[in-house]
Amino acid sequence: GVLHLLEHEEEYVFTLPSAYARSILTIPWVELGGKVGISCARTGYSATVTFHTKPFYGGKVHRVTAEVKHNPTNTIVCKAQGEWNGTLEFTYSNGETKVIDTTKLPVIRKKIRPIAKQGPLESR
C-alpha cells in the first residue's frame, strides 16, 4: 500500500500482515500475523512491525512489536511493544518512554476524493 501525507509531503510504502481465521468450528475470530515493512524515501525512516500470533497454549492475542530506524545513520530511534488494539509502549533512543491507549484515541474520518474522481485501482 501507499499512504500520502499531503500536509507533510511524505509518501509511505507499506506491506500488510497476514490474516488467519481461527476457531472456525467454534467461535471464529481473525488474527493478524507476520512482519510489515513501512518506509518513507523522503525522510529516510523505515519501520518493521511484527504481528505475533497467539501460541497454542497461553499467551496473548493482538501482540505487536516494532522498530523505527533512521536509515541514513543506521540508528534505531524507537521501539514499541504491546497490543495493536490496546496499550502500546514506545521507548525512544534517548531513554524516554510513552504509553498510548489506542482505545482512547479519537476516531478521525478519512478524507478521500469523490468516487468519480478516483482512479481505476483506488478503493474507498
N, C-alpha and C positions, 0 to 999 in steps of 0.2 A: 504494500500500500504506500501511498504518498500523502503526506499531510502538509498543506501550505499554511504557514502562519503569516498572513498578509501584513499585519501590523509590525512584524519584526523582519519581514522579507527573508524568512527562513523556509526551507523545504526539508522535511524529514522523510526518509525512506525506511520502511519497516516491514518485517515479516510478521506472520501471525502464529499463535500457538495452535497445537492440535487440540481437537475436542474429542473426548472419549465418552461414550454412552455407558453408564454404569448401572448395575442392578436392573437390567431390563426385564427380569422375570418377577421382580417385586415392585418396589417404589423406584422408578427410574430417575436418574439425575445425570447431569453433564458435568464433566471435569475437564479443565484445561491442563495441558502438559506440554513440555518441551521448551526449547530455547527460542527467544525472539531477539532479533537484532534491530537496532534503531541507529540511524546515522544522519548527520547534517554536514554536508560538504562545506557550507559557508562558514560555520562556526568551528569545525574540526572536532566536534564532540560526537561520541558514539556511546551506546549503552547495550549491554547484554542483560536480558531479563529471563530468568529461568522459572517456569511454572512447574512446581513439584507436584507430582501425583501422589495421592494418599497411598501409603503402604497397605498391604492386605490386612495386617493386624495393627491396630493402634494408629497413631499419627493423626495429623490434622489435614483438613481439606483446604483448598484455596491458598496454599503456601506459595510464596514467591520470594526470590532473592534477585538482586540486581546490582550492577556495577556500571558507573558512568566514568568514561575515560576521555581525557583531552589528548587526541591523537598526535598533534604536532610535538607535544612534550612527553608523550607516553606516560602521563600522570593519571592515576586513578583519583578522581575528585570527590566521589561519593559512592557509598554502598548503601543498599536498602534491604530490609527483610521484613516479613510479616505476611499478612493476608491481603490479596489484591482487592477483596471486597470488605475489608475491615480496617484494622490498625496497621500502619506501616511505620517503621522506624528508619530514619535516614541518618547515616553517620558520614560526616564530611572529613576531608583530609586534614583539616585544622583541629579535629577532635570534637567539634560541635555536633550535637545531635538534635534532631527534630522528630516529633511524632505527629502523624496525621491520621485522623479517624475518617476514612472515606465515607462512612455512613452519615457524617455530619456536614459534608460538603454540599454547597448549593447545586442544584441541577440547572445547567445553562443550556438553553435550546441551541441547536446547531444553526449557523447561518449558511444557507445554501442558495444557489441560483435557482430560479424557477425551472421546473422540469423541462419546459420548452426550450430553455437556453443551455441545457446540459448536453454534453457530448454523448455519442452512442455508447461509450464504455463507462460512463458515470452512472452512479445509482444513488437513490435517495437513502 
